[in-house]
Amino acid sequence: MPECPVCAADVSLADDAEVGELMECPDCGTELEVTGLELAAIEFMERHDLAEQERRKGERLRAALEPRLPAVVRELRQIGLMVGIELKQKTQPYLATLLEHGVFALPAGPTVIRLLPPLVITDEQLDIVADRLIEVLTDG
């Protein structure tokens, strides 16, 4: 979704928008010209059904993690492929060990491990991430 350069509001493109067409920011009224880049990005997302891919991969990751979470985990939070795993203790030692095992995870506060896998991740790679994460969290 394009962003207004004046007020940073999200500006929705009409389904029938064409390159060169002018549209108005709903927040500040700035006139914006539709470029081919926005249309190409939306077309790519629709053609490859990226929203469905993200939903399906997120469900796969949750299914691989949820039944195997060790006692150190307080809560698993997730929206699509964005995952937060709240622990009952500090995450830093786990993050370092995950990195040693080839899993790049970030902190989201002192007790939450954040996973943000790319949309291009394969099912096999998701399974590897889940296995290594469970292994590290179980072994401490």
trRosetta pair geometry for C-beta under 8 A, 3 or more apart (Angstrom, degrees):
i j d omega theta_ij theta_ji phi_ij phi_ji
1 10 4.8 24 128 -162 133 106
1 11 6.9 165 169 60 89 46
1 12 6.4 -35 -141 -95 112 53
1 13 7.5 -159 -132 -3 65 88
2 10 7.6 127 80 -158 44 56
2 11 4.9 -36 84 62 94 103
2 13 6.8 84 8 -49 109 101
2 32 6.9 160 128 152 143 152
2 38 5.1 -32 -55 -103 111 136
3 8 5.6 -8 178 -152 114 52
3 9 7.1 159 -155 77 66 30
3 10 6.2 -43 -102 -98 68 49
3 11 6.8 153 -115 9 15 91
4 7 5.0 6 97 49 131 77
4 8 6.1 -81 68 -24 81 9
4 9 4.7 20 17 48 125 79
4 10 7.9 -94 -5 -38 85 6
4 11 5.5 108 -53 -40 84 118
4 25 4.1 54 -100 -113 137 137
4 27 6.7 -139 18 47 159 112
4 28 6.4 147 159 34 155 114
4 30 5.7 123 -158 55 113 128
4 32 6.6 -119 -114 -58 71 136
5 8 7.9 33 -134 -72 15 53
5 30 7.4 -124 54 133 75 160
5 32 7.8 141 8 -106 93 110
6 25 6.8 -141 48 8 113 168
6 28 5.3 -123 101 85 126 155
6 30 4.6 151 10 -47 141 154
7 25 6.5 137 37 158 114 149
7 27 5.0 -133 98 100 151 128
7 28 4.3 155 -22 -25 137 133
7 30 7.3 177 2 0 97 125
9 25 5.7 114 63 -169 122 108
9 26 6.7 -128 137 58 146 80
9 27 3.9 158 -46 4 160 138
9 28 7.0 171 6 -2 129 93
11 23 6.6 134 170 110 124 124
11 25 5.5 -78 -90 -111 120 68
11 26 7.1 163 -116 2 72 86
11 32 6.2 67 135 38 173 155
13 17 4.4 -76 -177 -2 100 156
13 23 7.2 -146 -116 -24 59 168
13 34 6.5 97 -127 -118 113 118
13 38 6.0 151 -59 145 147 129
13 39 7.3 -166 177 -82 162 69
13 42 6.6 -109 59 -45 141 158
14 17 4.6 133 58 -52 78 87
14 23 7.3 -176 -8 -102 99 133
17 21 5.6 -147 -160 58 73 142
17 23 7.1 -30 -121 -50 120 134
17 34 5.0 -176 170 -119 116 161
17 38 7.8 -36 109 104 143 122
17 39 6.6 -149 95 -86 103 105
18 21 4.8 101 61 -29 73 119
18 34 6.6 119 85 83 32 141
18 39 7.9 28 -134 -82 27 151
19 34 5.8 -132 -117 108 32 94
19 35 6.5 27 -135 -158 87 25
19 36 4.9 4 -101 -68 130 75
19 39 6.5 -89 -63 5 84 145
20 33 6.4 -25 -143 -167 30 105
20 34 6.7 -32 33 64 23 86
21 33 7.3 146 76 -153 35 59
21 34 4.7 12 57 21 85 124
22 31 5.1 -6 -170 -172 116 108
22 32 7.0 142 -155 72 62 37
22 33 5.9 -38 -97 -95 65 62
22 34 7.7 -140 -78 -4 17 82
23 31 7.4 149 76 -154 29 60
23 32 5.5 -29 66 65 80 90
23 34 6.3 67 -5 -50 112 97
24 29 5.8 -19 -172 -149 110 47
24 30 7.2 152 -154 75 61 35
24 31 5.8 -36 -97 -98 69 60
24 32 7.4 154 -102 17 18 82
25 28 5.1 2 98 50 131 77
25 29 6.1 -47 65 10 86 11
25 30 4.5 27 10 47 126 83
25 31 7.9 -115 -2 -61 81 18
25 32 6.3 87 -49 -18 86 116
34 38 6.2 -100 -157 55 77 132
34 39 6.8 64 168 -41 110 106
35 38 5.8 104 62 5 74 93
35 39 7.6 -149 100 5 44 91
36 39 5.7 -64 -151 46 41 109
36 40 5.7 42 154 -24 76 109
37 40 5.8 -56 -142 37 27 110
37 41 6.3 27 158 -20 63 107
38 41 5.9 -58 -150 35 29 110
38 42 6.4 23 156 -14 65 107
39 42 5.9 -56 -147 39 31 108
39 43 6.1 33 155 -20 66 109
40 43 5.6 -55 -144 39 30 113
40 44 6.2 33 156 -21 64 106
41 44 5.8 -53 -149 34 29 112
41 45 6.4 28 154 -18 63 107
42 45 5.7 -55 -148 37 32 112
42 46 6.3 25 156 -14 66 108
43 46 6.0 -60 -147 41 28 107
43 47 5.9 27 158 -21 67 112
44 47 5.8 -56 -138 38 27 109
44 48 6.1 -1 169 7 64 113
44 50 7.8 39 125 -30 76 126
45 48 6.7 -72 -141 51 20 91
45 50 4.6 -68 -148 21 73 125
45 51 7.2 58 172 -26 102 86
46 49 7.2 20 -173 -76 32 48
48 53 7.2 -20 142 -19 89 139
49 52 4.3 -20 160 35 107 118
49 53 6.1 123 106 -25 79 90
50 53 5.4 -53 -145 36 36 115
50 54 6.2 37 157 -20 68 104
50 119 6.2 9 -156 -174 101 151
51 54 5.9 -54 -150 35 29 110
51 55 6.5 30 152 -18 63 107
52 55 5.6 -53 -146 37 34 113
52 56 6.1 31 157 -17 67 108
53 56 5.9 -59 -145 39 27 108
53 57 6.1 20 160 -13 65 112
53 119 6.3 77 109 -172 122 100
54 57 6.1 -58 -140 42 26 106
54 58 6.1 30 158 -22 62 110
54 80 4.5 0 156 -160 105 124
54 81 5.6 -95 -154 -13 84 105
54 119 5.9 -48 -82 -120 92 102
55 58 5.8 -60 -150 36 25 112
55 59 6.5 24 155 -18 63 106
55 80 6.2 -66 -85 -115 45 85
56 59 5.8 -55 -152 35 30 110
56 60 6.5 32 151 -21 64 106
57 60 5.4 -50 -147 34 35 115
57 61 6.4 36 154 -19 66 103
57 80 7.7 38 73 -179 88 76
57 81 5.8 4 102 -80 112 108
57 117 7.8 -122 148 89 129 127
57 119 7.5 156 36 -145 155 56
57 121 6.7 119 -164 76 145 101
57 123 7.3 -134 -116 -89 85 67
57 126 6.2 -161 -163 -75 92 151
58 61 5.8 -53 -148 35 31 110
58 62 6.4 30 154 -17 65 106
58 78 6.3 153 -171 163 106 120
58 79 7.5 -53 -145 136 151 26
58 80 4.1 -132 -61 -167 149 35
58 81 5.0 -114 -79 -60 89 51
58 83 8.0 174 -140 -62 85 95
59 62 5.8 -55 -147 38 32 111
59 63 6.2 32 155 -19 66 108
60 63 5.8 -57 -147 38 28 111
60 64 6.4 25 154 -18 64 108
60 123 6.2 -83 172 -132 163 89
60 126 5.7 63 111 120 117 154
61 64 5.8 -58 -149 37 31 109
61 65 6.2 15 158 -10 67 114
61 78 7.6 179 93 -138 113 147
61 81 6.8 97 7 -125 151 66
61 83 6.6 -110 132 -61 137 141
61 115 7.9 -162 -179 107 146 144
61 117 7.6 178 -86 22 149 140
61 126 5.2 -105 -81 -167 87 117
61 129 7.4 -20 -127 85 106 121
61 130 6.3 -173 -147 -69 66 114
62 65 6.0 -68 -143 44 28 102
62 66 5.5 27 171 -30 71 116
62 76 7.3 135 -133 141 84 135
62 78 5.7 -148 -82 54 112 168
62 83 7.9 -174 -77 -107 75 117
63 66 6.6 -38 -116 26 21 109
63 67 7.7 7 -173 -1 50 104
64 68 7.5 -34 158 22 50 126
64 126 6.8 152 12 140 155 94
64 127 6.1 -152 -123 -115 151 59
64 130 3.6 -23 129 -150 126 172
64 131 7.8 -66 173 -44 120 64
65 68 6.4 -107 -164 53 31 94
65 69 6.2 46 161 -64 79 92
65 76 6.3 151 121 -129 126 150
65 83 7.7 111 3 -154 168 147
65 85 7.9 -115 -178 -92 143 124
65 130 5.3 -126 -65 -137 77 103
65 133 6.9 -21 -112 89 107 134
65 134 7.0 -169 -128 -63 65 102
66 69 6.3 -30 -149 -18 28 111
66 76 6.1 -133 -99 52 77 161
68 130 7.8 94 55 167 136 102
68 134 4.9 -10 127 -125 124 143
69 73 4.3 -71 178 49 115 152
69 76 6.3 -126 -80 -45 151 123
69 85 7.9 -167 -128 -144 119 114
69 134 7.4 -112 -95 -114 37 91
69 137 7.4 -38 -151 114 62 151
70 73 6.1 113 66 -1 57 98
70 134 7.1 132 -23 -158 97 71
70 137 5.1 177 31 126 120 100
70 138 4.6 164 -60 -93 144 68
71 88 7.9 -29 140 7 69 140
72 87 5.5 -9 151 -149 90 97
72 88 5.7 -132 -163 30 51 99
72 89 6.7 -55 -158 22 100 103
72 137 5.6 -157 63 -177 126 91
72 140 7.0 156 -62 -92 151 89
73 76 6.6 14 173 -53 132 85
73 85 5.9 -60 -129 -175 109 99
73 86 7.1 99 -164 77 66 54
73 87 6.1 -59 -105 -105 46 60
73 88 7.5 -79 -31 -15 1 88
73 137 6.5 22 -49 -178 102 144
74 86 4.5 -59 64 110 107 100
74 87 6.2 110 0 -175 94 9
74 88 5.1 131 -56 -65 100 73
74 111 7.5 24 15 150 134 125
75 85 7.7 179 90 -154 50 41
75 86 4.4 16 51 45 88 118
76 83 7.2 -26 -167 -163 87 97
76 84 7.6 150 -162 84 41 56
76 85 5.7 -9 -110 -110 70 74
76 86 7.8 -142 -68 23 27 75
77 83 7.2 145 83 -161 55 48
77 84 4.1 -9 63 62 105 104
77 85 7.7 -161 28 -73 70 31
77 86 7.0 52 -5 -17 106 102
78 82 6.7 156 -152 87 56 59
78 83 4.8 -7 -104 -108 94 71
78 84 7.1 -162 -69 26 50 67
79 82 4.9 -2 61 59 83 109
81 115 7.7 -100 164 119 71 93
81 116 7.0 83 124 -153 95 43
81 117 5.3 -103 180 59 120 88
81 119 6.8 -164 7 -89 159 60
81 121 7.6 143 -142 34 141 129
82 114 7.7 -21 -167 -164 79 92
82 115 7.5 160 -157 84 34 64
82 116 5.9 6 -112 -106 71 77
83 114 7.1 149 84 -158 58 45
83 115 4.1 -1 58 54 108 106
83 116 7.8 -158 30 -65 71 42
84 108 5.6 -72 -123 58 108 150
84 112 5.0 -10 -168 -172 100 120
84 113 7.2 150 -157 75 47 48
84 114 5.6 -14 -101 -101 73 70
84 115 7.9 -157 -68 23 31 72
85 112 6.7 147 70 -157 42 63
85 113 4.5 -14 58 57 101 100
85 115 7.4 44 -9 -9 105 105
85 133 7.7 154 -23 -179 166 129
85 137 7.8 -85 151 -89 147 145
86 111 5.7 42 -159 123 75 98
86 112 5.0 -29 -95 -97 67 84
87 90 7.5 -37 87 70 128 9
87 91 5.7 147 22 -80 134 80
87 94 7.0 161 -60 1 160 155
87 111 5.1 -136 60 -173 77 82
87 112 7.3 -176 10 -87 76 31
87 113 6.8 61 -26 -13 110 99
87 137 7.7 -149 -103 -134 114 107
88 111 7.4 35 -107 -160 3 127
89 111 6.8 168 98 -124 16 99
90 93 7.1 81 100 7 97 89
90 110 5.6 -55 -120 171 80 91
90 111 6.3 -83 -103 -90 33 68
91 94 5.2 -73 -164 49 60 112
91 95 5.5 62 142 -32 92 104
91 107 5.4 155 78 -111 134 92
91 110 6.8 169 14 165 92 39
91 111 6.0 145 -31 -140 96 24
91 112 6.5 -59 -44 60 146 20
91 113 5.1 172 -143 -65 134 80
92 95 5.6 -53 -143 31 31 113
92 96 6.6 30 161 -17 64 103
92 107 7.1 -8 -78 -76 66 132
93 96 5.9 -54 -152 35 34 111
93 97 6.5 28 154 -14 66 109
93 140 7.9 19 113 172 129 64
94 97 5.8 -60 -148 41 33 108
94 98 6.1 37 153 -24 68 106
94 105 8.0 -38 123 78 92 141
94 113 6.3 -74 106 -77 129 132
94 136 5.9 113 -154 143 82 115
94 137 6.5 33 -137 -90 130 67
95 98 5.7 -51 -145 33 30 113
95 99 6.6 32 154 -20 62 104
95 105 5.6 -129 -126 84 79 98
95 106 7.4 50 -134 -128 128 16
95 107 6.2 -53 -67 -56 153 85
95 113 6.6 -176 -77 -117 86 97
96 99 5.8 -55 -155 33 31 112
96 100 6.7 33 148 -18 63 104
97 100 5.4 -50 -151 35 37 115
97 101 6.5 26 152 -10 66 108
97 136 4.9 155 113 -144 118 117
98 101 5.7 -66 -151 46 33 105
98 103 4.3 -72 178 77 94 105
98 104 7.6 155 126 -87 106 11
98 105 5.0 -2 111 18 156 118
98 113 7.6 117 -26 -149 159 134
98 132 6.9 108 -139 135 73 108
98 133 6.7 23 -118 -103 115 67
98 136 5.3 -101 -76 4 73 178
99 102 7.7 75 -174 -52 30 11
99 103 6.9 -99 -77 69 30 55
99 104 6.4 53 -108 -101 79 55
99 105 7.6 -123 -57 31 75 75
101 132 4.6 165 142 -165 132 123
101 135 7.3 169 -137 81 161 122
101 136 6.1 -135 9 -62 152 120
102 128 8.0 -36 97 147 123 121
102 132 6.9 -103 62 -127 87 170
103 129 5.6 121 -119 -134 115 76
103 132 5.1 174 -34 102 131 134
103 133 6.3 -171 -179 -66 171 80
103 136 7.7 -128 44 -8 137 146
105 113 5.1 5 162 -173 137 100
105 114 6.4 152 -174 70 80 48
105 115 5.5 -41 -117 -84 95 72
105 133 7.7 101 -57 -106 144 106
106 113 7.7 131 71 -164 37 54
106 114 4.6 -33 72 65 87 107
106 116 7.2 -2 18 7 119 110
107 110 7.1 10 -170 -101 128 22
107 112 6.8 103 -169 75 60 66
107 113 7.1 -51 -107 -106 47 44
107 114 6.7 51 139 9 8 101
108 112 4.1 -56 71 99 91 119
108 113 7.4 35 18 127 92 4
108 114 4.0 96 -32 -50 114 120
109 112 4.8 52 54 22 99 108
113 133 8.0 159 123 -146 151 112
115 129 7.2 111 -149 170 139 134
115 133 7.7 -34 -71 -92 140 146
117 121 4.5 -12 162 -26 120 156
117 125 7.7 154 -157 121 135 112
117 126 6.9 126 130 -98 175 81
117 129 6.6 -79 -78 -60 135 172
118 121 5.4 135 68 -35 70 88
121 125 4.8 -125 -169 88 88 128
121 126 5.7 104 136 -58 120 85
121 129 7.8 -8 -168 -16 143 139
122 125 4.6 98 54 7 79 102
122 126 7.1 -135 97 -5 44 85
123 126 5.6 -52 -151 33 34 115
123 127 6.6 37 151 -21 65 103
124 127 5.7 -51 -153 33 33 114
124 128 6.6 35 149 -19 64 103
125 128 5.5 -50 -149 34 37 114
125 129 6.4 40 151 -20 66 102
126 129 5.7 -51 -149 35 33 113
126 130 6.4 32 153 -18 65 105
127 130 5.7 -54 -148 37 31 111
127 131 6.3 31 154 -19 65 107
128 131 5.8 -55 -145 37 30 110
128 132 6.2 23 159 -13 66 109
129 132 6.1 -61 -145 41 26 105
129 133 6.0 27 157 -21 64 111
130 133 5.8 -57 -144 36 27 112
130 134 6.3 24 160 -16 64 107
131 134 6.1 -59 -149 38 27 107
131 135 6.2 29 153 -21 63 110
132 135 5.4 -53 -145 37 32 116
132 136 6.3 29 158 -17 67 106
133 136 6.0 -57 -147 38 28 106
133 137 6.2 19 159 -11 65 112
134 137 5.9 -60 -141 44 28 106
134 138 5.9 27 159 -20 65 113
135 138 6.0 -61 -144 38 23 109
135 139 6.2 8 164 -8 63 114
136 139 6.2 -62 -138 44 25 101
137 140 7.6 26 -178 -72 29 47
